[in-house]
Amino acid sequence: MEDQPTVLWSLERDGRTVSCGAKLMPYGIEIDRTWDGESVGTGVFETGEEAMSGAEKKRADREAAGWRIVSG
């Protein structure tokens, strides 16, 4: 049985949305990035600390490029 994904963050810019979610898998923690709901990249990490660090780096990179947190 797979864990349901948890959205870690969602950002928007120019009418587009990029999101990052995490879920627990038998082989580790899977981080999935989506653009407008379509998966564009997945990474697998051994620990929660590694997974969160990777997700936060991607968020910071997007925010530095002008993306903003989805309000609501």
PDB file as gemmi writes it, atoms N, CA and C in Angstrom:
CRYST1    1.000    1.000    1.000  90.00  90.00  90.00 P 1                      
ATOM      1  N   MET A   1       0.836  -1.175   0.000  1.00  0.00           N  
ATOM      2  CA  MET A   1       0.000   0.000   0.000  1.00  0.00           C  
ATOM      3  C   MET A   1       0.887   1.246   0.000  1.00  0.00           C  
ATOM      4  N   GLU A   2       0.575   2.207  -0.856  1.00  0.00           N  
ATOM      5  CA  GLU A   2       1.334   3.442  -0.949  1.00  0.00           C  
ATOM      6  C   GLU A   2       0.712   4.533  -0.098  1.00  0.00           C  
ATOM      7  N   ASP A   3       1.561   5.381   0.434  1.00  0.00           N  
ATOM      8  CA  ASP A   3       1.143   6.549   1.186  1.00  0.00           C  
ATOM      9  C   ASP A   3       0.523   7.564   0.223  1.00  0.00           C  
ATOM     10  N   GLN A   4      -0.462   8.322   0.681  1.00  0.00           N  
ATOM     11  CA  GLN A   4      -1.032   9.399  -0.118  1.00  0.00           C  
ATOM     12  C   GLN A   4      -0.058  10.576  -0.101  1.00  0.00           C  
ATOM     13  N   PRO A   5       0.131  11.242  -1.238  1.00  0.00           N  
ATOM     14  CA  PRO A   5       1.096  12.351  -1.272  1.00  0.00           C  
ATOM     15  C   PRO A   5       0.652  13.533  -0.417  1.00  0.00           C  
ATOM     16  N   THR A   6       1.623  14.198   0.173  1.00  0.00           N  
ATOM     17  CA  THR A   6       1.418  15.420   0.946  1.00  0.00           C  
ATOM     18  C   THR A   6       2.037  16.562   0.159  1.00  0.00           C  
ATOM     19  N   VAL A   7       1.271  17.621  -0.089  1.00  0.00           N  
ATOM     20  CA  VAL A   7       1.806  18.780  -0.804  1.00  0.00           C  
ATOM     21  C   VAL A   7       2.685  19.561   0.161  1.00  0.00           C  
ATOM     22  N   LEU A   8       3.944  19.751  -0.231  1.00  0.00           N  
ATOM     23  CA  LEU A   8       4.887  20.495   0.589  1.00  0.00           C  
ATOM     24  C   LEU A   8       4.837  21.984   0.290  1.00  0.00           C  
ATOM     25  N   TRP A   9       4.681  22.315  -0.989  1.00  0.00           N  
ATOM     26  CA  TRP A   9       4.551  23.713  -1.387  1.00  0.00           C  
ATOM     27  C   TRP A   9       3.971  23.809  -2.785  1.00  0.00           C  
ATOM     28  N   SER A  10       3.363  24.965  -3.056  1.00  0.00           N  
ATOM     29  CA  SER A  10       2.858  25.312  -4.387  1.00  0.00           C  
ATOM     30  C   SER A  10       3.217  26.761  -4.652  1.00  0.00           C  
ATOM     31  N   LEU A  11       3.713  27.011  -5.853  1.00  0.00           N  
ATOM     32  CA  LEU A  11       4.102  28.359  -6.256  1.00  0.00           C  
ATOM     33  C   LEU A  11       3.424  28.693  -7.580  1.00  0.00           C  
ATOM     34  N   GLU A  12       3.236  29.996  -7.822  1.00  0.00           N  
ATOM     35  CA  GLU A  12       2.609  30.399  -9.078  1.00  0.00           C  
ATOM     36  C   GLU A  12       3.336  31.594  -9.685  1.00  0.00           C  
ATOM     37  N   ARG A  13       3.244  31.676 -11.013  1.00  0.00           N  
ATOM     38  CA  ARG A  13       3.798  32.796 -11.757  1.00  0.00           C  
ATOM     39  C   ARG A  13       3.222  32.757 -13.169  1.00  0.00           C  
ATOM     40  N   ASP A  14       2.808  33.900 -13.659  1.00  0.00           N  
ATOM     41  CA  ASP A  14       2.313  34.020 -15.033  1.00  0.00           C  
ATOM     42  C   ASP A  14       1.208  33.005 -15.363  1.00  0.00           C  
ATOM     43  N   GLY A  15       0.321  32.763 -14.406  1.00  0.00           N  
ATOM     44  CA  GLY A  15      -0.797  31.852 -14.636  1.00  0.00           C  
ATOM     45  C   GLY A  15      -0.453  30.376 -14.584  1.00  0.00           C  
ATOM     46  N   ARG A  16       0.759  30.050 -14.204  1.00  0.00           N  
ATOM     47  CA  ARG A  16       1.186  28.646 -14.094  1.00  0.00           C  
ATOM     48  C   ARG A  16       1.424  28.299 -12.637  1.00  0.00           C  
ATOM     49  N   THR A  17       1.319  27.040 -12.304  1.00  0.00           N  
ATOM     50  CA  THR A  17       1.536  26.570 -10.940  1.00  0.00           C  
ATOM     51  C   THR A  17       2.537  25.429 -10.944  1.00  0.00           C  
ATOM     52  N   VAL A  18       3.485  25.492 -10.031  1.00  0.00           N  
ATOM     53  CA  VAL A  18       4.434  24.402  -9.815  1.00  0.00           C  
ATOM     54  C   VAL A  18       4.269  23.967  -8.358  1.00  0.00           C  
ATOM     55  N   SER A  19       4.205  22.662  -8.138  1.00  0.00           N  
ATOM     56  CA  SER A  19       3.995  22.120  -6.790  1.00  0.00           C  
ATOM     57  C   SER A  19       4.999  21.011  -6.505  1.00  0.00           C  
ATOM     58  N   CYS A  20       5.166  20.744  -5.231  1.00  0.00           N  
ATOM     59  CA  CYS A  20       6.050  19.671  -4.799  1.00  0.00           C  
ATOM     60  C   CYS A  20       5.324  18.847  -3.739  1.00  0.00           C  
ATOM     61  N   GLY A  21       5.308  17.548  -3.938  1.00  0.00           N  
ATOM     62  CA  GLY A  21       4.662  16.663  -2.984  1.00  0.00           C  
ATOM     63  C   GLY A  21       5.601  15.554  -2.550  1.00  0.00           C  
ATOM     64  N   ALA A  22       5.286  14.962  -1.415  1.00  0.00           N  
ATOM     65  CA  ALA A  22       6.101  13.868  -0.881  1.00  0.00           C  
ATOM     66  C   ALA A  22       5.197  12.718  -0.476  1.00  0.00           C  
ATOM     67  N   LYS A  23       5.704  11.518  -0.665  1.00  0.00           N  
ATOM     68  CA  LYS A  23       4.981  10.348  -0.160  1.00  0.00           C  
ATOM     69  C   LYS A  23       5.966   9.268   0.240  1.00  0.00           C  
ATOM     70  N   LEU A  24       5.569   8.504   1.229  1.00  0.00           N  
ATOM     71  CA  LEU A  24       6.381   7.407   1.738  1.00  0.00           C  
ATOM     72  C   LEU A  24       6.164   6.187   0.854  1.00  0.00           C  
ATOM     73  N   MET A  25       7.270   5.633   0.372  1.00  0.00           N  
ATOM     74  CA  MET A  25       7.231   4.455  -0.482  1.00  0.00           C  
ATOM     75  C   MET A  25       8.064   3.361   0.185  1.00  0.00           C  
ATOM     76  N   PRO A  26       7.886   2.111  -0.226  1.00  0.00           N  
ATOM     77  CA  PRO A  26       8.674   1.023   0.380  1.00  0.00           C  
ATOM     78  C   PRO A  26      10.178   1.208   0.222  1.00  0.00           C  
ATOM     79  N   TYR A  27      10.600   1.924  -0.808  1.00  0.00           N  
ATOM     80  CA  TYR A  27      12.021   2.098  -1.099  1.00  0.00           C  
ATOM     81  C   TYR A  27      12.573   3.448  -0.631  1.00  0.00           C  
ATOM     82  N   GLY A  28      11.755   4.296   0.005  1.00  0.00           N  
ATOM     83  CA  GLY A  28      12.216   5.588   0.500  1.00  0.00           C  
ATOM     84  C   GLY A  28      11.138   6.640   0.428  1.00  0.00           C  
ATOM     85  N   ILE A  29      11.538   7.885   0.459  1.00  0.00           N  
ATOM     86  CA  ILE A  29      10.609   9.003   0.383  1.00  0.00           C  
ATOM     87  C   ILE A  29      10.699   9.574  -1.018  1.00  0.00           C  
ATOM     88  N   GLU A  30       9.558   9.607  -1.689  1.00  0.00           N  
ATOM     89  CA  GLU A  30       9.508  10.079  -3.060  1.00  0.00           C  
ATOM     90  C   GLU A  30       9.031  11.528  -3.090  1.00  0.00           C  
ATOM     91  N   ILE A  31       9.793  12.357  -3.784  1.00  0.00           N  
ATOM     92  CA  ILE A  31       9.436  13.762  -3.977  1.00  0.00           C  
ATOM     93  C   ILE A  31       9.054  13.915  -5.446  1.00  0.00           C  
ATOM     94  N   ASP A  32       7.866  14.476  -5.682  1.00  0.00           N  
ATOM     95  CA  ASP A  32       7.351  14.638  -7.042  1.00  0.00           C  
ATOM     96  C   ASP A  32       7.058  16.108  -7.295  1.00  0.00           C  
ATOM     97  N   ARG A  33       7.588  16.646  -8.387  1.00  0.00           N  
ATOM     98  CA  ARG A  33       7.308  18.020  -8.777  1.00  0.00           C  
ATOM     99  C   ARG A  33       6.339  18.015  -9.951  1.00  0.00           C  
ATOM    100  N   THR A  34       5.365  18.906  -9.907  1.00  0.00           N  
ATOM    101  CA  THR A  34       4.383  18.998 -10.974  1.00  0.00           C  
ATOM    102  C   THR A  34       4.288  20.433 -11.489  1.00  0.00           C  
ATOM    103  N   TRP A  35       4.024  20.558 -12.782  1.00  0.00           N  
ATOM    104  CA  TRP A  35       3.711  21.833 -13.424  1.00  0.00           C  
ATOM    105  C   TRP A  35       2.276  21.730 -13.889  1.00  0.00           C  
ATOM    106  N   ASP A  36       1.438  22.613 -13.390  1.00  0.00           N  
ATOM    107  CA  ASP A  36       0.022  22.629 -13.765  1.00  0.00           C  
ATOM    108  C   ASP A  36      -0.596  21.235 -13.651  1.00  0.00           C  
ATOM    109  N   GLY A  37      -0.212  20.504 -12.601  1.00  0.00           N  
ATOM    110  CA  GLY A  37      -0.783  19.192 -12.318  1.00  0.00           C  
ATOM    111  C   GLY A  37      -0.126  18.012 -13.008  1.00  0.00           C  
ATOM    112  N   GLU A  38       0.816  18.263 -13.907  1.00  0.00           N  
ATOM    113  CA  GLU A  38       1.495  17.186 -14.628  1.00  0.00           C  
ATOM    114  C   GLU A  38       2.882  16.953 -14.029  1.00  0.00           C  
ATOM    115  N   SER A  39       3.195  15.702 -13.723  1.00  0.00           N  
ATOM    116  CA  SER A  39       4.491  15.367 -13.141  1.00  0.00           C  
ATOM    117  C   SER A  39       5.624  15.695 -14.107  1.00  0.00           C  
ATOM    118  N   VAL A  40       6.650  16.389 -13.580  1.00  0.00           N  
ATOM    119  CA  VAL A  40       7.810  16.742 -14.405  1.00  0.00           C  
ATOM    120  C   VAL A  40       9.124  16.238 -13.818  1.00  0.00           C  
ATOM    121  N   GLY A  41       9.079  15.701 -12.611  1.00  0.00           N  
ATOM    122  CA  GLY A  41      10.313  15.198 -12.016  1.00  0.00           C  
ATOM    123  C   GLY A  41      10.055  14.515 -10.695  1.00  0.00           C  
ATOM    124  N   THR A  42      10.774  13.434 -10.484  1.00  0.00           N  
ATOM    125  CA  THR A  42      10.634  12.668  -9.252  1.00  0.00           C  
ATOM    126  C   THR A  42      12.023  12.342  -8.725  1.00  0.00           C  
ATOM    127  N   GLY A  43      12.164  12.423  -7.417  1.00  0.00           N  
ATOM    128  CA  GLY A  43      13.406  12.032  -6.767  1.00  0.00           C  
ATOM    129  C   GLY A  43      13.089  11.137  -5.583  1.00  0.00           C  
ATOM    130  N   VAL A  44      13.977  10.229  -5.272  1.00  0.00           N  
ATOM    131  CA  VAL A  44      13.791   9.321  -4.140  1.00  0.00           C  
ATOM    132  C   VAL A  44      14.938   9.545  -3.158  1.00  0.00           C  
ATOM    133  N   PHE A  45      14.583   9.652  -1.889  1.00  0.00           N  
ATOM    134  CA  PHE A  45      15.546   9.927  -0.834  1.00  0.00           C  
ATOM    135  C   PHE A  45      15.423   8.867   0.253  1.00  0.00           C  
ATOM    136  N   GLU A  46      16.535   8.584   0.913  1.00  0.00           N  
ATOM    137  CA  GLU A  46      16.542   7.578   1.976  1.00  0.00           C  
ATOM    138  C   GLU A  46      15.949   8.105   3.275  1.00  0.00           C  
ATOM    139  N   THR A  47      16.164   9.393   3.571  1.00  0.00           N  
ATOM    140  CA  THR A  47      15.691   9.947   4.843  1.00  0.00           C  
ATOM    141  C   THR A  47      14.777  11.143   4.611  1.00  0.00           C  
ATOM    142  N   GLY A  48      13.965  11.439   5.599  1.00  0.00           N  
ATOM    143  CA  GLY A  48      13.101  12.607   5.548  1.00  0.00           C  
ATOM    144  C   GLY A  48      13.901  13.894   5.472  1.00  0.00           C  
ATOM    145  N   GLU A  49      15.016  13.929   6.160  1.00  0.00           N  
ATOM    146  CA  GLU A  49      15.867  15.122   6.155  1.00  0.00           C  
ATOM    147  C   GLU A  49      16.392  15.409   4.743  1.00  0.00           C  
ATOM    148  N   GLU A  50      16.846  14.372   4.049  1.00  0.00           N  
ATOM    149  CA  GLU A  50      17.325  14.549   2.675  1.00  0.00           C  
ATOM    150  C   GLU A  50      16.195  15.001   1.761  1.00  0.00           C  
ATOM    151  N   ALA A  51      15.022  14.394   1.914  1.00  0.00           N  
ATOM    152  CA  ALA A  51      13.868  14.727   1.076  1.00  0.00           C  
ATOM    153  C   ALA A  51      13.446  16.176   1.277  1.00  0.00           C  
ATOM    154  N   MET A  52      13.344  16.611   2.525  1.00  0.00           N  
ATOM    155  CA  MET A  52      12.921  17.981   2.810  1.00  0.00           C  
ATOM    156  C   MET A  52      13.959  18.983   2.335  1.00  0.00           C  
ATOM    157  N   SER A  53      15.228  18.662   2.477  1.00  0.00           N  
ATOM    158  CA  SER A  53      16.293  19.541   2.027  1.00  0.00           C  
ATOM    159  C   SER A  53      16.215  19.731   0.508  1.00  0.00           C  
ATOM    160  N   GLY A  54      16.029  18.644  -0.212  1.00  0.00           N  
ATOM    161  CA  GLY A  54      15.912  18.723  -1.667  1.00  0.00           C  
ATOM    162  C   GLY A  54      14.695  19.513  -2.101  1.00  0.00           C  
ATOM    163  N   ALA A  55      13.560  19.295  -1.449  1.00  0.00           N  
ATOM    164  CA  ALA A  55      12.332  20.016  -1.782  1.00  0.00           C  
ATOM    165  C   ALA A  55      12.474  21.504  -1.484  1.00  0.00           C  
ATOM    166  N   GLU A  56      13.085  21.831  -0.372  1.00  0.00           N  
ATOM    167  CA  GLU A  56      13.249  23.235  -0.003  1.00  0.00           C  
ATOM    168  C   GLU A  56      14.223  23.957  -0.929  1.00  0.00           C  
ATOM    169  N   LYS A  57      15.231  23.252  -1.408  1.00  0.00           N  
ATOM    170  CA  LYS A  57      16.159  23.865  -2.366  1.00  0.00           C  
ATOM    171  C   LYS A  57      15.437  24.203  -3.661  1.00  0.00           C  
ATOM    172  N   LYS A  58      14.610  23.285  -4.147  1.00  0.00           N  
ATOM    173  CA  LYS A  58      13.838  23.546  -5.364  1.00  0.00           C  
ATOM    174  C   LYS A  58      12.898  24.735  -5.166  1.00  0.00           C  
ATOM    175  N   ARG A  59      12.235  24.819  -3.998  1.00  0.00           N  
ATOM    176  CA  ARG A  59      11.331  25.932  -3.704  1.00  0.00           C  
ATOM    177  C   ARG A  59      12.099  27.249  -3.709  1.00  0.00           C  
ATOM    178  N   ALA A  60      13.237  27.273  -3.021  1.00  0.00           N  
ATOM    179  CA  ALA A  60      14.043  28.489  -2.943  1.00  0.00           C  
ATOM    180  C   ALA A  60      14.525  28.922  -4.327  1.00  0.00           C  
ATOM    181  N   ASP A  61      14.925  27.971  -5.166  1.00  0.00           N  
ATOM    182  CA  ASP A  61      15.356  28.287  -6.528  1.00  0.00           C  
ATOM    183  C   ASP A  61      14.215  28.924  -7.322  1.00  0.00           C  
ATOM    184  N   ARG A  62      13.011  28.379  -7.195  1.00  0.00           N  
ATOM    185  CA  ARG A  62      11.844  28.923  -7.914  1.00  0.00           C  
ATOM    186  C   ARG A  62      11.491  30.314  -7.395  1.00  0.00           C  
ATOM    187  N   GLU A  63      11.517  30.494  -6.081  1.00  0.00           N  
ATOM    188  CA  GLU A  63      11.198  31.808  -5.526  1.00  0.00           C  
ATOM    189  C   GLU A  63      12.229  32.850  -5.978  1.00  0.00           C  
ATOM    190  N   ALA A  64      13.483  32.466  -6.068  1.00  0.00           N  
ATOM    191  CA  ALA A  64      14.524  33.376  -6.539  1.00  0.00           C  
ATOM    192  C   ALA A  64      14.296  33.764  -7.996  1.00  0.00           C  
ATOM    193  N   ALA A  65      13.607  32.909  -8.741  1.00  0.00           N  
ATOM    194  CA  ALA A  65      13.304  33.168 -10.150  1.00  0.00           C  
ATOM    195  C   ALA A  65      11.970  33.914 -10.324  1.00  0.00           C  
ATOM    196  N   GLY A  66      11.353  34.329  -9.223  1.00  0.00           N  
ATOM    197  CA  GLY A  66      10.143  35.134  -9.307  1.00  0.00           C  
ATOM    198  C   GLY A  66       8.837  34.419  -9.036  1.00  0.00           C  
ATOM    199  N   TRP A  67       8.881  33.141  -8.711  1.00  0.00           N  
ATOM    200  CA  TRP A  67       7.669  32.408  -8.361  1.00  0.00           C  
ATOM    201  C   TRP A  67       7.233  32.832  -6.958  1.00  0.00           C  
ATOM    202  N   ARG A  68       5.933  32.833  -6.709  1.00  0.00           N  
ATOM    203  CA  ARG A  68       5.379  33.238  -5.409  1.00  0.00           C  
ATOM    204  C   ARG A  68       4.471  32.161  -4.843  1.00  0.00           C  
ATOM    205  N   ILE A  69       4.399  32.097  -3.526  1.00  0.00           N  
ATOM    206  CA  ILE A  69       3.566  31.109  -2.841  1.00  0.00           C  
ATOM    207  C   ILE A  69       2.104  31.291  -3.253  1.00  0.00           C  
ATOM    208  N   VAL A  70       1.441  30.183  -3.550  1.00  0.00           N  
ATOM    209  CA  VAL A  70       0.028  30.216  -3.910  1.00  0.00           C  
ATOM    210  C   VAL A  70      -0.758  30.657  -2.684  1.00  0.00           C  
ATOM    211  N   SER A  71      -1.565  31.694  -2.839  1.00  0.00           N  
ATOM    212  CA  SER A  71      -2.384  32.172  -1.724  1.00  0.00           C  
ATOM    213  C   SER A  71      -3.691  31.400  -1.679  1.00  0.00           C  
ATOM    214  N   GLY A  72      -4.212  31.307  -0.488  1.00  0.00           N  
ATOM    215  CA  GLY A  72      -5.499  30.629  -0.349  1.00  0.00           C  
ATOM    216  C   GLY A  72      -5.373  29.480   0.479  1.00  0.00           C  
TER     217      GLY A  72                                                      
END                                                                             
